[in-house]
Amino acid sequence: MDKSAAKTIIQNAVETTKPRWSQFGESWKNIDTMFFLRGYEQQGFQLFKMKPTLEDLSILSIDSLGTILQMYPTKRNYDRQFAGSLASEFYLNLKNGISGKEGISFASAIQLFLDKQIGNPGRTFWKLLYQMLQSCSYLKQYYSSSFAKYVISKYCTFSQVPNITENDFLNITVPEWEIFLNRGKPWKELMGIGPNVFDFLMGDITEASFVKNSYKFDSSNQHFLTVTGIAQLIYPFDRETTIIFLKELYLDSTLREINKGIYTYCSKTESENYGFCRDLRKCVDCKVKGLCDRNI
C-alpha cells in the first residue's frame, strides 16, 4: 500500500456514495433536536430510530428531556445498579411518576424501543440515555434548553467578543472555528460528548461553511482504513494523525465529505445499499478491489 493507492481507494468510496451522503445535510434551525439525536448515537445505539416514538410521546426536545432529572429528587451520576435497566430504581421511579409525565413518557419510549426492536441499543445504551438526560438538564437550566445558545455562548466567551447573532456565528472562518475547538473544547460541560461526537453534531450544518474540516474518527472510519490497508500508512493511528494524512492526499473533496464517504461506504447502518469492507462477497462489486488489502 502506498499513498497513491490510498488516494484512489478513498476517492472511490467518496464518489460511489455521494448520492447518499449528499443527503446528510441538516439546517441550523434543527440543531437543538440534532443535539441529542446525533450526540448520543454512539457505540451502535441507533437513537435516531427512536425519534418517531419520542415525537409521538411529546418529548422530542431538550426542554422535555431536561425536565426529567430536574424533577428527580436526588442528583446522581450514572451507575449501572441505579439506572442500568427498566427494572432499576431510576426507571421504576420514572414509571411511578416521580419526574412527571415526561419521565413516564421517557420510560415508555425505551420500553417500546426494546420490545419492538425498533433499533440497535448498542453497547452502552443505558449510560448514554442517562448522559443524554444529564446534558439536557444542564442546557435547560443554564441555556434556555438550547444547544445553539450554548455553542454561541461558548464561542463568545472563548473569543472575548460581545454576544453575536446566529448569522454572524455561522459565518465565522474555518481557522476561527478550529482554534475554538482545539483550545476552547466546547464539549466539556456536556456529559458523554467528546471531540468526535461534537464534530458529528456540527459537521453537516448546511449554513456553516466553517465545518468543512470536521472529522469523526468513528469505528466505521477506523474499520475502512484498517481493512483496506491504509491504516498501515498512518502512525500513530489516531484521529489527529489520520486528519493530517487525509489532508496530505489533496483530494478534491473536503475532509467532511471524505469522512461521510468512508462512513457510508462501509458502515453497518448503510449496509443495505453499500456495506463494503465487511463481507468478502461484496468485493466483487468494488471498483478498487485490486488496490485494497482486503483484511476482512
N, C-alpha and C positions, 0 to 999 in steps of 0.2 A: 504494500500500500504506500502510495506517495501522495503529495498534495494535489497533483493534477487529477488523479483518480478520485480523491476525496471530493474535489470540487464538482466533478461530473456526477457523482453519486448523490450529493446533496442537491445539486441543481435539478436533477431528475425528480427527486422527491417533492421539491417545491413546485415545479411546473406541473407534475402529474396531479397533484392535489389542489391546485389553485381554484378550480370550480367550487371546491368545498370550503377551504379556509378563507376565501374571499367573502364568505357569508358570516364570518365570525364577528364582524364589526358591531359595536354597541354604542349607543348615544350616551353622552354625558348625563342627560336627563334621567337615565335609568341607573346611575351609579350607586344609589343607595340600596336598591334591591340587589344589584350585582355584588355589592359588598359581601353579603352573606351567602348568596348562591354560588359565587365563584370562590370567595375567600375560604370556604370550608369544604370545597370539593377537592379533597385530598385523600391520599392513601387508598384510592379505589372507591371512595364514597361518592356515589352519584347523586349529590344533593339536588342537582337541577331537576331530577325526576320527581322530587318531592314538591316542586313548585305548584302544580295544579292543586294538590291537596292543601298546602298552606294557604293558597288563594281561596279555595272553597270554604276553608275554616276561618277566613278573615284575619289571618295572622302573617300575611306576606309583607312584613315591613319591619324595619329596625325598631320603630316605636312599639309595635305589639310584642315582638320578641324581647325587647328591652324591658318590658314591664315585668316579666316573669321573675327574674332574680331580684328586682327592686321590691317586689311584694313578698319575697321569701323571707321568713323571719330571721334567718341567720345567713351570713355571708361565708361561703366555704369554697375553697378551690376544689377542682375535680379530684375525686379519688374513686376508684372502681367500686368499692363497697357502698359508697354513698349514692353514686349516680351511674352505675355501670350496667343497668338493665331496667326494664319496665317494672320489675319486681323489687327494685331498690327503694330505699327510704325516700329519695328525692322524687321519683316518678309516682310513687304511691301517694305522696302528699299532693303532687300536682293534680292527680286524678280526683283527689278528695276536695279540690278547690282552694288550696292554701294560697295559690297565686291567681285566683280569679278565673274568669273564662278563658283568658289567654293561656294559662297553664294547662287547663283541661284540654283545650284545643291542640296544644303542642303535643301532649302525651297521646292524644288520639291520632294525630298526624303520623307519629312514629309507629304506633300500633298498625295503622293501615299500610305504611311503607314496608314493614316487616312481614305482616300477614299475607299481603297480596304480592309480595316480592316485586315491588314496583321498580326497584333498582338495587344496585350492589351497595351494601353498607360499608364494605371495605374493612381495613384492619383496625382502625382507631375510631370507629363510629361514635361510641358513647362519649369519648373525650372531646371529639370535635363538636358534637352537639352542645356540650356544656361550655366549651370555649366560645362558641358562637353566641350563646346566651350571655356570657360574661362581657363580650365585646359590645353586643347590642345594648346591654345595660349601661356600659360606660359611655357610649355615644348618646344614649338617651339622656343621661344625667348631665353631661358636660357640653354636648354639641347639638342639642335640639333634635336628636335622633337622625343625624345626618352625617354620613361618611364624607360627603362633598365638603361640608363645612369643616370637618376635622382636617382633611388634607390641605385645604386652602389656609386654614389657621396655622397648621404646622409649617407650611411654606413661608407664610408671612413672618412668623416668629424666627425661623431659621435665617431668612434673608434680611431681617430687620427692616421691613417695609411696612407701611400702614396697610390697613385692610384693602384688598384689591377685589375687583369684580370677578365673577366666574369667567367672563370673556378674556380679561387680562391674564388670568391664571392659565387658561387653555392656550394662550399664545406665548407662553414663555419658551425660551430656546432649549434645544437639546442639551447644550453644556450646562445651562442653569438647572435643568431637571436632574441631570446626572450628578452634579455637585450636591444637590439637595439630597438625593438618595444615598450617596456614598458617605456624606458627613452627617446629615440630619437623621437618617434611619427612621423615617416616619411611621414605621410599623410597630415600634417598640411598645406602645401602650395597648396594642390590640392582641389579645390572647390568641395564640395559635397561628398568627400571621407573621411570616418572615419575608426576606427579600424576594425569594422565588414567587411566593403567592402574591405579594404586593405587585410585582411585575405583571402577573397574570390578571390581577384586578384592573390595572390601568392600561395594559398593552393594546387593547382593541377599541379604545375610545376614539371614535372617528373624528371628533373635533380637535383632538390633541396630537399635533404632529411631533411633539417632544418625546413621544414614547416609541419612536421608530427603532430604537436600540434596546427595547425591552426584551428580556430573555428569561424564560423559565426553564431551569435546568432540572426537569422532572424525570420520572422513571422512564417515560416513553422516549425522550431525547437521549437519555443515557443508554437505553436499550438499542436504539438505532445506531448510535455511534460505536457501540461495542460489537454488535452483530456484523456490521459492515467491515469492521477492522479499522475504522477511522480513529477510534479511541487510542490506538497504539501510537498515534502521531501527537497526542495531547498529553503533556506531563507537567505537573500532576493533573490527573483527570478530574477537575473540579469546575465549578461554574465560571470563575474568573478567567481561568486559562482557556476554557472552551470558547468563551466570548472572544478573547484575543485571537485564537486560532481561526474562528469563523470570519472575523473581520479581515484577517490577512489573506483570505481566499479571494477577496474582491469580487464577490458575486454581484449580480445586477439587483438582487433583492435586498431589502432592509433586513436587519438582524431579526426583527419581529416576524417578518414574513418567512424567513428561514426557519425560525422557531415553530411557527404554525405549520409549515410544510412538513417538517420532520415529524411533528406530533401526529398530524393527520395520516401520514404515510404508514405509521406502524402502531398507532395506539389501539388498544382493545376497544375503546369506545367507537372508533371509526372502522372497525374490522369488517362491517357488512359491505362497505364499498372498497376498502383498501386492505388493511390488515397485513401488509408486507412485513418481512423480517421477523415473523413469528411462526411461520409454517413453511417448511421447505417446498411444499407443493405449490405455494404461491410464487416461488422464484421464477417459474417458467414464464410468468407474465411480466416480470420486471425487466425493464429495458437495459439495466446496467448490471445484470447478474454476472457478467464476465469480469467485472471490476471488483465485485464485493467478495469479502472473505467468507460470507455465509456461516458465521459462527452461531448457528441456531441449535 
